[in-house]
Amino acid sequence: MASARVRAKGQVTIPTGIREAARLEEGDPIEFEITEDGILMRPQKVIDATQAWFWTPEWQAGEREADEEYARGEGKVYMDEESFQAALDAVPPQE
């Protein structure tokens, strides 16, 4: 458990270990909520709009599936762009 003191203007320094675990950086927005157990702080990481597709539930499900396949030793690794493109070109188009 970590602790801190409230300073002037309500400022609190989040302990280093907590900041690192939450990957908080200077300027990151944080949401606060009063709960039955106390105060809940939620980091509100801002995602670049051009990268938002990666964080959709559907894409993340695919990422987890790929990680599981890789862990089982499934899949194919291509060592260069040319061999990867050749494999793609060999796949018949889907209708």
Backbone as XML, in Angstrom:
<?xml version="1.0"?>
<chain id="A" units="angstrom">
  <residue number="1" name="MET">
    <atom name="N" x="0.858" y="-1.177" z="0.000"/>
    <atom name="CA" x="0.000" y="0.000" z="0.000"/>
    <atom name="C" x="0.898" y="1.232" z="0.000"/>
  </residue>
  <residue number="2" name="ALA">
    <atom name="N" x="0.499" y="2.229" z="-0.743"/>
    <atom name="CA" x="1.240" y="3.486" z="-0.809"/>
    <atom name="C" x="0.368" y="4.601" z="-0.250"/>
  </residue>
  <residue number="3" name="SER">
    <atom name="N" x="1.009" y="5.656" z="0.195"/>
    <atom name="CA" x="0.239" y="6.779" z="0.724"/>
    <atom name="C" x="0.877" y="8.086" z="0.279"/>
  </residue>
  <residue number="4" name="ALA">
    <atom name="N" x="0.107" y="9.162" z="0.419"/>
    <atom name="CA" x="0.577" y="10.506" z="0.062"/>
    <atom name="C" x="-0.213" y="11.505" z="0.892"/>
  </residue>
  <residue number="5" name="ARG">
    <atom name="N" x="0.208" y="12.755" z="0.870"/>
    <atom name="CA" x="-0.488" y="13.823" z="1.594"/>
    <atom name="C" x="-1.114" y="14.788" z="0.595"/>
  </residue>
  <residue number="6" name="VAL">
    <atom name="N" x="-2.249" y="15.328" z="0.985"/>
    <atom name="CA" x="-2.894" y="16.361" z="0.186"/>
    <atom name="C" x="-2.180" y="17.675" z="0.483"/>
  </residue>
  <residue number="7" name="ARG">
    <atom name="N" x="-1.787" y="18.372" z="-0.540"/>
    <atom name="CA" x="-1.059" y="19.639" z="-0.403"/>
    <atom name="C" x="-1.965" y="20.806" z="-0.802"/>
  </residue>
  <residue number="8" name="ALA">
    <atom name="N" x="-1.377" y="21.965" z="-0.887"/>
    <atom name="CA" x="-2.119" y="23.171" z="-1.261"/>
    <atom name="C" x="-2.870" y="22.940" z="-2.573"/>
  </residue>
  <residue number="9" name="LYS">
    <atom name="N" x="-4.041" y="23.527" z="-2.667"/>
    <atom name="CA" x="-4.887" y="23.437" z="-3.858"/>
    <atom name="C" x="-5.300" y="21.998" z="-4.172"/>
  </residue>
  <residue number="10" name="GLY">
    <atom name="N" x="-5.253" y="21.101" z="-3.184"/>
    <atom name="CA" x="-5.700" y="19.721" z="-3.371"/>
    <atom name="C" x="-4.731" y="18.842" z="-4.137"/>
  </residue>
  <residue number="11" name="GLN">
    <atom name="N" x="-3.501" y="19.272" z="-4.273"/>
    <atom name="CA" x="-2.517" y="18.498" z="-5.032"/>
    <atom name="C" x="-2.040" y="17.290" z="-4.234"/>
  </residue>
  <residue number="12" name="VAL">
    <atom name="N" x="-1.923" y="16.158" z="-4.950"/>
    <atom name="CA" x="-1.425" y="14.922" z="-4.363"/>
    <atom name="C" x="-0.384" y="14.356" z="-5.327"/>
  </residue>
  <residue number="13" name="THR">
    <atom name="N" x="0.753" y="13.950" z="-4.812"/>
    <atom name="CA" x="1.758" y="13.288" z="-5.642"/>
    <atom name="C" x="1.480" y="11.793" z="-5.594"/>
  </residue>
  <residue number="14" name="ILE">
    <atom name="N" x="1.208" y="11.222" z="-6.745"/>
    <atom name="CA" x="0.963" y="9.772" z="-6.822"/>
    <atom name="C" x="2.316" y="9.082" z="-6.688"/>
  </residue>
  <residue number="15" name="PRO">
    <atom name="N" x="2.439" y="8.138" z="-5.761"/>
    <atom name="CA" x="3.720" y="7.460" z="-5.555"/>
    <atom name="C" x="4.261" y="6.836" z="-6.848"/>
  </residue>
  <residue number="16" name="THR">
    <atom name="N" x="5.576" y="6.845" z="-6.976"/>
    <atom name="CA" x="6.247" y="6.377" z="-8.191"/>
    <atom name="C" x="5.788" y="4.984" z="-8.624"/>
  </residue>
  <residue number="17" name="GLY">
    <atom name="N" x="5.737" y="4.050" z="-7.686"/>
    <atom name="CA" x="5.339" y="2.681" z="-8.043"/>
    <atom name="C" x="3.943" y="2.610" z="-8.648"/>
  </residue>
  <residue number="18" name="ILE">
    <atom name="N" x="3.035" y="3.416" z="-8.119"/>
    <atom name="CA" x="1.660" y="3.459" z="-8.634"/>
    <atom name="C" x="1.655" y="4.086" z="-10.029"/>
  </residue>
  <residue number="19" name="ARG">
    <atom name="N" x="2.377" y="5.195" z="-10.195"/>
    <atom name="CA" x="2.446" y="5.853" z="-11.515"/>
    <atom name="C" x="3.011" y="4.912" z="-12.562"/>
  </residue>
  <residue number="20" name="GLU">
    <atom name="N" x="4.071" y="4.195" z="-12.206"/>
    <atom name="CA" x="4.686" y="3.273" z="-13.166"/>
    <atom name="C" x="3.762" y="2.120" z="-13.508"/>
  </residue>
  <residue number="21" name="ALA">
    <atom name="N" x="3.114" y="1.545" z="-12.497"/>
    <atom name="CA" x="2.203" y="0.421" z="-12.742"/>
    <atom name="C" x="1.023" y="0.835" z="-13.617"/>
  </residue>
  <residue number="22" name="ALA">
    <atom name="N" x="0.545" y="2.058" z="-13.424"/>
    <atom name="CA" x="-0.587" y="2.559" z="-14.212"/>
    <atom name="C" x="-0.132" y="3.221" z="-15.509"/>
  </residue>
  <residue number="23" name="ARG">
    <atom name="N" x="1.193" y="3.288" z="-15.707"/>
    <atom name="CA" x="1.785" y="3.929" z="-16.889"/>
    <atom name="C" x="1.315" y="5.368" z="-17.048"/>
  </residue>
  <residue number="24" name="LEU">
    <atom name="N" x="1.223" y="6.057" z="-15.931"/>
    <atom name="CA" x="0.818" y="7.464" z="-15.954"/>
    <atom name="C" x="2.001" y="8.344" z="-16.310"/>
  </residue>
  <residue number="25" name="GLU">
    <atom name="N" x="1.731" y="9.324" z="-17.131"/>
    <atom name="CA" x="2.749" y="10.292" z="-17.507"/>
    <atom name="C" x="2.224" y="11.693" z="-17.232"/>
  </residue>
  <residue number="26" name="GLU">
    <atom name="N" x="3.129" y="12.634" z="-17.132"/>
    <atom name="CA" x="2.732" y="14.015" z="-16.877"/>
    <atom name="C" x="1.722" y="14.468" z="-17.930"/>
  </residue>
  <residue number="27" name="GLY">
    <atom name="N" x="0.637" y="15.054" z="-17.460"/>
    <atom name="CA" x="-0.401" y="15.563" z="-18.351"/>
    <atom name="C" x="-1.531" y="14.590" z="-18.628"/>
  </residue>
  <residue number="28" name="ASP">
    <atom name="N" x="-1.382" y="13.322" z="-18.218"/>
    <atom name="CA" x="-2.456" y="12.353" z="-18.435"/>
    <atom name="C" x="-3.694" y="12.742" z="-17.629"/>
  </residue>
  <residue number="29" name="PRO">
    <atom name="N" x="-4.872" y="12.673" z="-18.245"/>
    <atom name="CA" x="-6.095" y="12.962" z="-17.483"/>
    <atom name="C" x="-6.456" y="11.786" z="-16.568"/>
  </residue>
  <residue number="30" name="ILE">
    <atom name="N" x="-7.053" y="12.109" z="-15.424"/>
    <atom name="CA" x="-7.487" y="11.100" z="-14.460"/>
    <atom name="C" x="-8.922" y="11.418" z="-14.058"/>
  </residue>
  <residue number="31" name="GLU">
    <atom name="N" x="-9.746" y="10.393" z="-14.004"/>
    <atom name="CA" x="-11.140" y="10.545" z="-13.576"/>
    <atom name="C" x="-11.240" y="10.083" z="-12.119"/>
  </residue>
  <residue number="32" name="PHE">
    <atom name="N" x="-12.002" y="10.821" z="-11.311"/>
    <atom name="CA" x="-12.199" y="10.478" z="-9.898"/>
    <atom name="C" x="-13.658" y="10.132" z="-9.662"/>
  </residue>
  <residue number="33" name="GLU">
    <atom name="N" x="-13.890" y="9.155" z="-8.792"/>
    <atom name="CA" x="-15.255" y="8.757" z="-8.438"/>
    <atom name="C" x="-15.291" y="8.397" z="-6.959"/>
  </residue>
  <residue number="34" name="ILE">
    <atom name="N" x="-16.307" y="8.885" z="-6.270"/>
    <atom name="CA" x="-16.526" y="8.483" z="-4.879"/>
    <atom name="C" x="-17.279" y="7.156" z="-4.914"/>
  </residue>
  <residue number="35" name="THR">
    <atom name="N" x="-16.729" y="6.153" z="-4.229"/>
    <atom name="CA" x="-17.368" y="4.842" z="-4.173"/>
    <atom name="C" x="-17.665" y="4.501" z="-2.716"/>
  </residue>
  <residue number="36" name="GLU">
    <atom name="N" x="-18.305" y="3.370" z="-2.526"/>
    <atom name="CA" x="-18.608" y="2.890" z="-1.181"/>
    <atom name="C" x="-17.328" y="2.673" z="-0.366"/>
  </residue>
  <residue number="37" name="ASP">
    <atom name="N" x="-16.238" y="2.308" z="-1.062"/>
    <atom name="CA" x="-14.973" y="2.004" z="-0.393"/>
    <atom name="C" x="-14.018" y="3.185" z="-0.286"/>
  </residue>
  <residue number="38" name="GLY">
    <atom name="N" x="-14.337" y="4.294" z="-0.934"/>
    <atom name="CA" x="-13.441" y="5.446" z="-0.875"/>
    <atom name="C" x="-13.422" y="6.197" z="-2.195"/>
  </residue>
  <residue number="39" name="ILE">
    <atom name="N" x="-12.245" y="6.632" z="-2.608"/>
    <atom name="CA" x="-12.075" y="7.388" z="-3.846"/>
    <atom name="C" x="-11.402" y="6.489" z="-4.877"/>
  </residue>
  <residue number="40" name="LEU">
    <atom name="N" x="-11.999" y="6.380" z="-6.032"/>
    <atom name="CA" x="-11.454" y="5.588" z="-7.127"/>
    <atom name="C" x="-10.869" y="6.542" z="-8.161"/>
  </residue>
  <residue number="41" name="MET">
    <atom name="N" x="-9.618" y="6.317" z="-8.533"/>
    <atom name="CA" x="-8.962" y="7.102" z="-9.589"/>
    <atom name="C" x="-8.814" y="6.218" z="-10.816"/>
  </residue>
  <residue number="42" name="ARG">
    <atom name="N" x="-9.254" y="6.726" z="-11.968"/>
    <atom name="CA" x="-9.128" y="5.976" z="-13.222"/>
    <atom name="C" x="-8.325" y="6.794" z="-14.226"/>
  </residue>
  <residue number="43" name="PRO">
    <atom name="N" x="-7.175" y="6.274" z="-14.662"/>
    <atom name="CA" x="-6.448" y="6.965" z="-15.726"/>
    <atom name="C" x="-7.310" y="6.993" z="-16.985"/>
  </residue>
  <residue number="44" name="GLN">
    <atom name="N" x="-7.292" y="8.110" z="-17.679"/>
    <atom name="CA" x="-8.052" y="8.263" z="-18.915"/>
    <atom name="C" x="-7.066" y="8.510" z="-20.053"/>
  </residue>
  <residue number="45" name="LYS">
    <atom name="N" x="-6.392" y="7.450" z="-20.461"/>
    <atom name="CA" x="-5.413" y="7.579" z="-21.534"/>
    <atom name="C" x="-6.126" y="8.036" z="-22.799"/>
  </residue>
  <residue number="46" name="VAL">
    <atom name="N" x="-5.522" y="8.977" z="-23.462"/>
    <atom name="CA" x="-6.060" y="9.486" z="-24.713"/>
    <atom name="C" x="-5.428" y="8.697" z="-25.857"/>
  </residue>
  <residue number="47" name="ILE">
    <atom name="N" x="-6.267" y="8.182" z="-26.732"/>
    <atom name="CA" x="-5.789" y="7.382" z="-27.860"/>
    <atom name="C" x="-5.807" y="8.250" z="-29.111"/>
  </residue>
  <residue number="48" name="ASP">
    <atom name="N" x="-4.714" y="8.239" z="-29.826"/>
    <atom name="CA" x="-4.628" y="8.944" z="-31.100"/>
    <atom name="C" x="-5.743" y="8.419" z="-32.010"/>
  </residue>
  <residue number="49" name="ALA">
    <atom name="N" x="-6.520" y="9.304" z="-32.586"/>
    <atom name="CA" x="-7.661" y="8.911" z="-33.417"/>
    <atom name="C" x="-7.247" y="8.003" z="-34.562"/>
  </residue>
  <residue number="50" name="THR">
    <atom name="N" x="-6.027" y="8.167" z="-35.075"/>
    <atom name="CA" x="-5.593" y="7.313" z="-36.183"/>
    <atom name="C" x="-5.265" y="5.899" z="-35.721"/>
  </residue>
  <residue number="51" name="GLN">
    <atom name="N" x="-5.181" y="5.678" z="-34.411"/>
    <atom name="CA" x="-4.873" y="4.359" z="-33.866"/>
    <atom name="C" x="-6.053" y="3.735" z="-33.118"/>
  </residue>
  <residue number="52" name="ALA">
    <atom name="N" x="-7.193" y="4.412" z="-33.101"/>
    <atom name="CA" x="-8.351" y="3.947" z="-32.320"/>
    <atom name="C" x="-8.846" y="2.581" z="-32.772"/>
  </residue>
  <residue number="53" name="TRP">
    <atom name="N" x="-8.734" y="2.263" z="-34.057"/>
    <atom name="CA" x="-9.192" y="0.973" z="-34.577"/>
    <atom name="C" x="-8.543" y="-0.184" z="-33.822"/>
  </residue>
  <residue number="54" name="PHE">
    <atom name="N" x="-7.274" y="-0.013" z="-33.421"/>
    <atom name="CA" x="-6.543" y="-1.091" z="-32.749"/>
    <atom name="C" x="-7.157" y="-1.429" z="-31.398"/>
  </residue>
  <residue number="55" name="TRP">
    <atom name="N" x="-7.806" y="-0.469" z="-30.765"/>
    <atom name="CA" x="-8.319" y="-0.652" z="-29.409"/>
    <atom name="C" x="-9.796" y="-1.011" z="-29.375"/>
  </residue>
  <residue number="56" name="THR">
    <atom name="N" x="-10.408" y="-1.273" z="-30.530"/>
    <atom name="CA" x="-11.809" y="-1.696" z="-30.537"/>
    <atom name="C" x="-11.899" y="-3.102" z="-29.941"/>
  </residue>
  <residue number="57" name="PRO">
    <atom name="N" x="-13.030" y="-3.444" z="-29.316"/>
    <atom name="CA" x="-13.166" y="-4.791" z="-28.740"/>
    <atom name="C" x="-12.940" y="-5.893" z="-29.771"/>
  </residue>
  <residue number="58" name="GLU">
    <atom name="N" x="-13.403" y="-5.681" z="-31.002"/>
    <atom name="CA" x="-13.253" y="-6.700" z="-32.042"/>
    <atom name="C" x="-11.784" y="-6.924" z="-32.381"/>
  </residue>
  <residue number="59" name="TRP">
    <atom name="N" x="-11.038" y="-5.827" z="-32.543"/>
    <atom name="CA" x="-9.624" y="-5.975" z="-32.895"/>
    <atom name="C" x="-8.852" y="-6.600" z="-31.740"/>
  </residue>
  <residue number="60" name="GLN">
    <atom name="N" x="-9.149" y="-6.185" z="-30.513"/>
    <atom name="CA" x="-8.462" y="-6.745" z="-29.359"/>
    <atom name="C" x="-8.753" y="-8.240" z="-29.200"/>
  </residue>
  <residue number="61" name="ALA">
    <atom name="N" x="-9.983" y="-8.672" z="-29.538"/>
    <atom name="CA" x="-10.306" y="-10.101" z="-29.505"/>
    <atom name="C" x="-9.423" y="-10.848" z="-30.504"/>
  </residue>
  <residue number="62" name="GLY">
    <atom name="N" x="-9.236" y="-10.263" z="-31.677"/>
    <atom name="CA" x="-8.359" y="-10.871" z="-32.677"/>
    <atom name="C" x="-6.913" y="-10.924" z="-32.212"/>
  </residue>
  <residue number="63" name="GLU">
    <atom name="N" x="-6.468" y="-9.881" z="-31.522"/>
    <atom name="CA" x="-5.102" y="-9.870" z="-30.982"/>
    <atom name="C" x="-4.916" y="-10.987" z="-29.955"/>
  </residue>
  <residue number="64" name="ARG">
    <atom name="N" x="-5.918" y="-11.164" z="-29.083"/>
    <atom name="CA" x="-5.831" y="-12.244" z="-28.083"/>
    <atom name="C" x="-5.807" y="-13.609" z="-28.768"/>
  </residue>
  <residue number="65" name="GLU">
    <atom name="N" x="-6.631" y="-13.777" z="-29.794"/>
    <atom name="CA" x="-6.667" y="-15.040" z="-30.540"/>
    <atom name="C" x="-5.307" y="-15.308" z="-31.193"/>
  </residue>
  <residue number="66" name="ALA">
    <atom name="N" x="-4.723" y="-14.289" z="-31.786"/>
    <atom name="CA" x="-3.408" y="-14.452" z="-32.415"/>
    <atom name="C" x="-2.353" y="-14.809" z="-31.377"/>
  </residue>
  <residue number="67" name="ASP">
    <atom name="N" x="-2.394" y="-14.170" z="-30.206"/>
    <atom name="CA" x="-1.443" y="-14.491" z="-29.137"/>
    <atom name="C" x="-1.576" y="-15.939" z="-28.691"/>
  </residue>
  <residue number="68" name="GLU">
    <atom name="N" x="-2.817" y="-16.421" z="-28.592"/>
    <atom name="CA" x="-3.054" y="-17.810" z="-28.186"/>
    <atom name="C" x="-2.539" y="-18.779" z="-29.248"/>
  </residue>
  <residue number="69" name="GLU">
    <atom name="N" x="-2.784" y="-18.477" z="-30.514"/>
    <atom name="CA" x="-2.285" y="-19.326" z="-31.600"/>
    <atom name="C" x="-0.759" y="-19.365" z="-31.587"/>
  </residue>
  <residue number="70" name="TYR">
    <atom name="N" x="-0.147" y="-18.216" z="-31.387"/>
    <atom name="CA" x="1.312" y="-18.146" z="-31.338"/>
    <atom name="C" x="1.844" y="-18.975" z="-30.168"/>
  </residue>
  <residue number="71" name="ALA">
    <atom name="N" x="1.191" y="-18.881" z="-29.019"/>
    <atom name="CA" x="1.616" y="-19.649" z="-27.838"/>
    <atom name="C" x="1.509" y="-21.148" z="-28.080"/>
  </residue>
  <residue number="72" name="ARG">
    <atom name="N" x="0.557" y="-21.567" z="-28.917"/>
    <atom name="CA" x="0.396" y="-22.995" z="-29.244"/>
    <atom name="C" x="1.352" y="-23.435" z="-30.352"/>
  </residue>
  <residue number="73" name="GLY">
    <atom name="N" x="2.131" y="-22.497" z="-30.878"/>
    <atom name="CA" x="3.071" y="-22.839" z="-31.938"/>
    <atom name="C" x="2.421" y="-22.871" z="-33.306"/>
  </residue>
  <residue number="74" name="GLU">
    <atom name="N" x="1.238" y="-22.319" z="-33.425"/>
    <atom name="CA" x="0.539" y="-22.292" z="-34.711"/>
    <atom name="C" x="0.920" y="-21.023" z="-35.473"/>
  </residue>
  <residue number="75" name="GLY">
    <atom name="N" x="0.586" y="-21.012" z="-36.724"/>
    <atom name="CA" x="0.845" y="-19.832" z="-37.538"/>
    <atom name="C" x="2.124" y="-19.969" z="-38.324"/>
  </residue>
  <residue number="76" name="LYS">
    <atom name="N" x="2.396" y="-18.988" z="-39.127"/>
    <atom name="CA" x="3.569" y="-18.993" z="-39.993"/>
    <atom name="C" x="4.316" y="-17.681" z="-39.805"/>
  </residue>
  <residue number="77" name="VAL">
    <atom name="N" x="5.613" y="-17.752" z="-39.716"/>
    <atom name="CA" x="6.454" y="-16.573" z="-39.583"/>
    <atom name="C" x="7.149" y="-16.338" z="-40.921"/>
  </residue>
  <residue number="78" name="TYR">
    <atom name="N" x="7.071" y="-15.106" z="-41.403"/>
    <atom name="CA" x="7.736" y="-14.727" z="-42.650"/>
    <atom name="C" x="8.912" y="-13.839" z="-42.302"/>
  </residue>
  <residue number="79" name="MET">
    <atom name="N" x="10.055" y="-14.155" z="-42.868"/>
    <atom name="CA" x="11.275" y="-13.439" z="-42.524"/>
    <atom name="C" x="11.472" y="-12.166" z="-43.340"/>
  </residue>
  <residue number="80" name="ASP">
    <atom name="N" x="10.695" y="-12.021" z="-44.409"/>
    <atom name="CA" x="10.828" y="-10.804" z="-45.200"/>
    <atom name="C" x="9.500" y="-10.493" z="-45.892"/>
  </residue>
  <residue number="81" name="GLU">
    <atom name="N" x="9.396" y="-9.279" z="-46.371"/>
    <atom name="CA" x="8.174" y="-8.794" z="-46.999"/>
    <atom name="C" x="7.831" y="-9.588" z="-48.263"/>
  </residue>
  <residue number="82" name="GLU">
    <atom name="N" x="8.840" y="-9.971" z="-49.017"/>
    <atom name="CA" x="8.597" y="-10.674" z="-50.285"/>
    <atom name="C" x="7.934" y="-12.034" z="-50.069"/>
  </residue>
  <residue number="83" name="SER">
    <atom name="N" x="8.427" y="-12.805" z="-49.097"/>
    <atom name="CA" x="7.832" y="-14.125" z="-48.848"/>
    <atom name="C" x="6.422" y="-13.987" z="-48.282"/>
  </residue>
  <residue number="84" name="PHE">
    <atom name="N" x="6.194" y="-12.962" z="-47.476"/>
    <atom name="CA" x="4.846" y="-12.721" z="-46.953"/>
    <atom name="C" x="3.896" y="-12.362" z="-48.090"/>
  </residue>
  <residue number="85" name="GLN">
    <atom name="N" x="4.327" y="-11.464" z="-48.980"/>
    <atom name="CA" x="3.481" y="-11.057" z="-50.101"/>
    <atom name="C" x="3.209" y="-12.237" z="-51.024"/>
  </residue>
  <residue number="86" name="ALA">
    <atom name="N" x="4.188" y="-13.091" z="-51.262"/>
    <atom name="CA" x="3.993" y="-14.275" z="-52.108"/>
    <atom name="C" x="2.943" y="-15.202" z="-51.504"/>
  </residue>
  <residue number="87" name="ALA">
    <atom name="N" x="2.967" y="-15.372" z="-50.181"/>
    <atom name="CA" x="1.971" y="-16.216" z="-49.518"/>
    <atom name="C" x="0.578" y="-15.604" z="-49.644"/>
  </residue>
  <residue number="88" name="LEU">
    <atom name="N" x="0.478" y="-14.288" z="-49.502"/>
    <atom name="CA" x="-0.819" y="-13.622" z="-49.668"/>
    <atom name="C" x="-1.336" y="-13.775" z="-51.092"/>
  </residue>
  <residue number="89" name="ASP">
    <atom name="N" x="-0.453" y="-13.620" z="-52.067"/>
    <atom name="CA" x="-0.846" y="-13.728" z="-53.472"/>
    <atom name="C" x="-1.331" y="-15.135" z="-53.810"/>
  </residue>
  <residue number="90" name="ALA">
    <atom name="N" x="-0.849" y="-16.139" z="-53.085"/>
    <atom name="CA" x="-1.230" y="-17.524" z="-53.356"/>
    <atom name="C" x="-2.605" y="-17.901" z="-52.779"/>
  </residue>
  <residue number="91" name="VAL">
    <atom name="N" x="-3.154" y="-17.067" z="-51.915"/>
    <atom name="CA" x="-4.461" y="-17.343" z="-51.308"/>
    <atom name="C" x="-5.555" y="-16.968" z="-52.300"/>
  </residue>
  <residue number="92" name="PRO">
    <atom name="N" x="-6.473" y="-17.912" z="-52.593"/>
    <atom name="CA" x="-7.564" y="-17.571" z="-53.514"/>
    <atom name="C" x="-8.479" y="-16.500" z="-52.915"/>
  </residue>
  <residue number="93" name="PRO">
    <atom name="N" x="-8.990" y="-15.594" z="-53.739"/>
    <atom name="CA" x="-9.892" y="-14.548" z="-53.221"/>
    <atom name="C" x="-11.177" y="-15.144" z="-52.650"/>
  </residue>
  <residue number="94" name="GLN">
    <atom name="N" x="-11.693" y="-14.527" z="-51.595"/>
    <atom name="CA" x="-12.957" y="-14.973" z="-50.995"/>
    <atom name="C" x="-14.094" y="-14.211" z="-51.631"/>
  </residue>
  <residue number="95" name="GLU">
    <atom name="N" x="-15.208" y="-14.890" z="-51.748"/>
    <atom name="CA" x="-16.392" y="-14.218" z="-52.320"/>
    <atom name="C" x="-17.329" y="-13.745" z="-51.261"/>
  </residue>
</chain>
